[in-house]
Amino acid sequence: MDRLKLAMLAGLLENMGWALHFTYSRAWVRDTLGDDYSFIFMLAAAETLPVVLSIVGGLHGDVAGRRKIAELSALQAPLFMLVPVLGLRYMPLLVGASAALWAYFWPNLVAPVMEETGRTGSGYARFAIGSTAGWGLGGVTVMVYDWLGVAEPPAIYWTAALMLVAAALVSLCVVSASRPRATVHDVVGFLRRGGLGVLTLFFAIVSLQAASEIFWNASAFKLYGEAGSIAMFSLVYSTLPTAIGVLVRPLAGRTVDAAGPWRTYLAVIMGYSALYLGVYLSKGPLLLALWVLPVFAFYDTSIYTLAARVFPENLQGSASGLVVLSYFAAGIVVLGLSTLSLGYREILLITEALALAAASSLLASRRRLASH
């Protein structure tokens, strides 16, 4: 099996483990604590803040190799196994530690894909079919467990732990052929040439990521109320978006290659801005229909391809690390909002402002990087 197919399998297993957590945890929190936006924002921050380590992990892989990093990722499993033992009170701490391990590892799974496929949107989209399918399978598993009457924390989180161990083992096969390709001098030289443009691009990615973290986590409560059961919630929250996402991944890759990642990402920002408003205003079947629109397939394909093309070929771990690092910066915003008593309308206004900031920063970044 070639490295791209192995990377697809590793991404599938990794995302399946995390999808089990994301799908079940939102329903668990709602059933236990009600519409506690402060807690859900704290959990979202715990899931995103530790990914500050992604840029370190990407640089580490570029300069020193990726095998030890893949081995370290297996430690996510025991942390997940402790969640049902210690309960909701300790969930943010345990999930946060797992997120740190994921962040250090993930850029080193994406980097070999971008290196092998020539930094194309189509290449990334092929890899993302696996990771997207894993997200859907996680949602399906929660549904099946619910139908069987075993959708309880031990079954969910121990199954997730098994997926994460399997992902680490497959990842070892993906990264085993990787060799250090860059030096610290390469990193410093690149940042001197285009550092300000890269920083502006980073802000463009962070702004939309923060908007999405805020809006979709808050809207999950609305969706769960409209869905009426954990099975229907799982279907709409993750399974259907994933199934549709898998189908449109090839189209997303071709779109990015044809229109370019800059234009595609700008279109994604505009699309999300309209979608936030639509979800806010809708309910019933219309809300469910809007939730499953596959904008995310175009979102992550465009930003990973954009970063890959901006960074030199020998710094692809760093490029992927920059994208993952955006989750950390977005988490800072989410954590700050968790201290406020916000209504759903205020949340919409904040997310729309962040989308506008993303578009403005993207245009500024393109101008700066074009001048170098």
C-alpha positions in Angstrom: 0.0 0.0 0.0 1.4 3.4 -1.0 2.0 6.2 1.5 -1.0 8.2 0.4 -3.4 5.3 1.0 -1.8 4.6 4.4 -2.1 8.3 5.3 -5.8 8.2 4.3 -6.3 5.2 6.6 -4.4 6.9 9.5 -6.5 10.0 9.0 -9.7 8.0 9.0 -8.8 6.2 12.3 -7.6 9.4 14.0 -10.7 11.4 13.0 -13.0 8.6 13.9 -11.7 8.6 17.4 -12.1 12.4 17.8 -15.5 12.3 16.1 -16.8 10.0 18.8 -15.8 12.5 21.4 -17.1 15.6 19.6 -20.5 14.1 18.7 -21.1 12.5 22.1 -19.7 15.2 24.3 -22.0 18.0 23.1 -25.1 15.8 23.8 -23.6 14.7 27.1 -23.0 18.3 28.2 -26.5 19.4 27.1 -28.2 16.5 28.9 -26.2 17.0 32.1 -25.7 20.8 32.3 -28.4 22.2 30.0 -27.6 25.2 27.7 -24.3 26.0 29.5 -22.5 28.1 26.9 -19.7 28.9 29.4 -18.8 25.2 29.8 -19.1 24.3 26.1 -16.9 27.3 25.3 -14.4 26.1 28.0 -14.4 22.6 26.4 -14.0 24.1 22.9 -11.0 26.1 24.2 -9.5 23.0 25.8 -9.8 21.3 22.4 -8.1 24.1 20.6 -5.7 26.0 22.8 -3.2 23.1 23.2 -2.6 23.1 19.4 -0.1 25.9 19.9 2.3 22.9 19.8 1.5 22.3 16.1 4.0 24.7 14.8 6.6 23.2 17.1 5.7 19.7 16.0 5.8 20.6 12.3 9.2 22.3 12.6 10.4 19.3 14.6 9.4 16.9 11.9 10.9 19.0 9.1 14.3 19.3 10.9 14.6 16.1 12.9 12.2 13.5 11.4 8.7 12.4 12.1 8.8 8.8 13.5 9.1 9.6 17.3 6.2 12.1 16.9 4.0 9.4 15.5 4.9 7.1 18.4 4.1 9.9 20.9 0.6 10.3 19.4 -0.5 6.9 20.8 -0.6 8.5 24.3 -3.9 10.1 23.4 -5.6 6.7 24.0 -5.1 6.4 27.8 -6.2 10.0 28.2 -9.5 9.3 26.4 -10.0 6.2 28.5 -9.9 8.3 31.7 -12.8 10.6 30.6 -15.6 8.3 31.7 -13.7 7.4 34.8 -13.3 11.0 36.0 -16.4 12.5 34.4 -17.4 15.9 32.9 -15.5 17.9 35.5 -12.2 16.7 34.2 -13.1 16.4 30.5 -11.6 19.7 29.5 -8.2 18.8 31.1 -8.0 15.3 29.6 -9.2 16.3 26.2 -6.9 19.3 26.2 -3.9 17.0 26.9 -5.0 14.7 24.0 -5.4 17.8 21.7 -1.8 18.8 22.5 -0.6 15.3 21.3 -2.8 15.5 18.3 -1.5 18.9 17.3 2.1 17.9 17.6 1.4 14.8 15.4 -1.1 16.0 12.7 1.2 18.3 10.7 3.6 15.4 10.3 0.9 13.2 8.8 -0.2 15.9 6.3 3.4 16.9 5.3 4.3 13.6 3.6 1.0 13.9 1.6 1.8 17.4 0.3 5.4 16.4 -0.5 4.3 13.3 -2.4 1.4 15.0 -4.3 3.2 18.2 -5.4 1.3 20.5 -3.0 -1.9 20.3 -5.1 -5.5 20.7 -3.9 -6.4 17.4 -5.5 -3.6 15.7 -3.6 -4.8 17.0 -0.3 -8.4 16.3 -1.2 -7.6 12.6 -1.8 -6.0 12.4 1.7 -8.9 14.2 3.3 -11.4 11.7 1.9 -10.1 9.3 4.6 -10.1 11.8 7.4 -13.6 13.1 6.4 -14.9 9.5 6.3 -13.5 8.9 9.8 -15.5 11.9 11.1 -18.7 10.3 9.6 -17.9 6.9 10.9 -17.5 8.3 14.4 -21.0 9.8 14.2 -22.4 6.5 12.8 -20.9 4.7 15.7 -22.6 7.0 18.3 -25.9 6.3 16.5 -25.4 2.6 16.5 -24.4 2.6 20.2 -27.6 4.7 20.9 -29.8 2.2 19.1 -28.2 -0.7 21.0 -28.7 1.2 24.3 -25.0 1.4 25.1 -24.3 5.0 24.2 -22.7 5.7 27.6 -19.3 7.4 28.3 -17.3 4.1 28.8 -18.3 2.6 25.5 -17.8 5.9 23.5 -14.4 6.9 24.9 -12.9 3.4 25.1 -13.8 2.8 21.4 -12.2 6.2 20.6 -9.1 5.2 22.4 -8.8 2.0 20.3 -9.1 4.1 17.1 -6.3 6.5 18.2 -3.9 3.6 19.0 -4.6 2.1 15.6 -4.0 5.5 13.9 -0.6 5.8 15.6 0.4 2.4 14.3 -0.6 3.1 10.7 1.1 6.5 10.9 4.4 4.9 11.6 4.3 3.3 8.2 3.5 6.7 6.6 6.4 8.6 8.2 9.0 5.9 8.3 10.3 6.9 4.9 10.5 10.6 5.9 13.9 12.1 6.4 14.9 15.5 7.8 14.8 17.9 4.9 15.3 21.4 6.4 17.6 23.2 8.7 17.0 26.0 11.2 18.7 28.3 8.7 16.1 27.5 6.1 13.3 28.4 8.5 14.9 31.7 9.5 15.6 32.7 5.9 12.0 32.0 4.9 10.6 34.1 7.8 12.9 37.0 7.0 11.7 37.1 3.4 8.0 36.7 3.9 7.3 36.8 7.6 4.8 39.7 7.6 2.8 38.3 4.7 2.7 34.9 6.4 1.5 36.5 9.7 -1.3 38.3 7.8 -2.3 35.1 6.2 -2.3 33.4 9.6 -4.7 36.0 10.9 -7.0 35.4 7.9 -7.1 31.7 8.8 -7.5 32.4 12.5 -10.4 34.8 12.1 -12.6 32.4 10.2 -11.5 29.5 12.4 -12.5 31.5 15.5 -15.9 32.4 13.9 -16.6 28.7 13.2 -15.6 27.5 16.7 -17.8 30.1 18.3 -20.8 29.7 16.0 -21.0 26.0 15.5 -20.4 25.1 19.1 -23.2 27.5 20.2 -25.5 26.3 17.4 -25.0 22.7 18.5 -27.4 23.3 21.3 -30.0 24.6 18.8 -29.4 21.6 16.5 -29.8 19.1 19.4 -33.1 20.7 20.4 -34.4 20.5 16.8 -33.1 17.0 16.3 -35.0 15.6 19.3 -32.7 12.6 20.0 -29.0 11.8 20.1 -29.4 9.5 17.1 -30.8 12.2 14.9 -28.3 14.7 16.3 -25.4 12.4 15.4 -26.8 11.9 11.9 -27.1 15.6 11.2 -24.1 16.9 13.3 -21.5 14.6 11.8 -22.7 11.7 9.7 -24.5 13.4 6.8 -22.0 16.3 6.5 -19.3 13.8 6.3 -21.0 11.6 3.7 -21.6 14.6 1.6 -18.1 15.9 2.2 -16.5 12.7 1.0 -18.5 13.0 -2.2 -17.5 16.6 -2.9 -13.8 16.3 -1.8 -12.6 15.6 -5.4 -14.6 18.6 -6.6 -13.0 20.7 -3.8 -9.5 19.7 -4.9 -10.2 20.4 -8.6 -11.7 23.8 -7.6 -8.7 24.8 -5.6 -6.3 23.8 -8.4 -8.4 25.6 -11.1 -9.4 28.8 -9.3 -6.4 28.8 -7.0 -6.4 28.6 -3.2 -6.5 32.4 -2.7 -9.8 32.8 -4.6 -11.3 29.6 -3.2 -10.6 30.6 0.4 -12.2 34.1 -0.2 -15.3 32.4 -1.6 -15.4 30.1 1.4 -15.3 33.1 3.8 -18.2 34.7 2.0 -20.1 31.3 2.0 -19.7 30.8 5.7 -20.8 34.4 6.5 -24.1 33.7 4.6 -24.4 30.3 6.3 -24.0 31.6 9.8 -27.0 34.0 9.2 -29.0 31.2 7.6 -28.5 28.8 10.5 -29.3 31.6 13.0 -32.6 32.4 11.3 -33.8 28.9 10.5 -35.3 26.0 12.4 -36.8 22.6 11.7 -36.0 20.9 8.4 -34.3 24.0 6.9 -31.9 24.2 9.8 -31.0 20.5 9.3 -30.5 21.1 5.6 -28.2 24.1 6.1 -26.2 22.2 8.7 -25.1 19.5 6.2 -23.9 21.8 3.4 -20.3 20.7 2.7 -18.5 24.1 2.8 -15.9 22.6 5.1 -14.5 20.5 2.3 -13.6 23.6 0.4 -12.4 25.4 3.5 -9.7 23.0 4.7 -8.6 22.0 1.1 -8.0 25.7 0.3 -6.2 26.6 3.5 -3.9 23.6 3.6 -3.0 24.0 -0.1 -2.6 27.8 0.3 -0.1 27.3 3.2 1.7 24.5 1.3 2.3 26.8 -1.7 3.4 29.8 0.4 5.9 27.7 2.3 9.0 26.2 0.6 8.8 22.5 -0.4 11.2 21.5 2.5 9.0 23.1 5.2 5.7 21.3 4.6 5.4 20.2 8.2 5.7 23.8 9.2 3.1 24.8 6.6 0.6 22.3 8.0 1.6 23.3 11.5 0.7 26.9 10.8 -2.8 25.9 9.7 -3.3 23.8 12.9 -1.8 26.6 15.0 -4.8 28.7 13.9 -7.0 26.4 16.1 -4.9 27.6 19.1 -5.4 31.3 18.3 -9.1 30.7 17.7 -9.2 28.9 21.1 -7.9 32.1 22.8 -10.9 34.0 21.4 -13.3 31.2 22.4 -11.8 31.1 25.9 -12.3 34.8 26.3 -15.9 34.6 25.3 -16.5 31.8 27.7 -16.1 34.3 30.5 -19.0 36.4 29.1 -22.7 36.0 29.3 -23.6 36.1 25.6 -26.9 35.5 23.9 -27.2 33.7 20.5 -27.7 37.1 18.7 -24.5 38.5 20.1 -22.7 35.3 19.1 -23.9 35.8 15.5 -22.7 39.4 15.4 -19.2 38.4 16.7 -18.9 35.6 14.1 -19.9 37.9 11.2 -17.3 40.5 12.3 -14.6 37.8 12.4 -15.6 36.7 8.9 -15.2 40.2 7.6 -11.7 40.4 9.3 -10.8 37.1 7.7 -11.6 38.5 4.2 -9.7 41.7 4.7 -6.6 40.0 6.1 -6.6 37.5 3.2 -6.5 40.3 0.6 -3.8 42.1 2.5 -1.7 38.9 2.8 -1.9 38.2 -0.9 -0.7 41.7 -1.7 2.3 41.4 0.7 3.4 38.0 -0.4 3.0 38.9 -4.1 5.6 41.7 -3.6 8.3 39.2 -2.4 
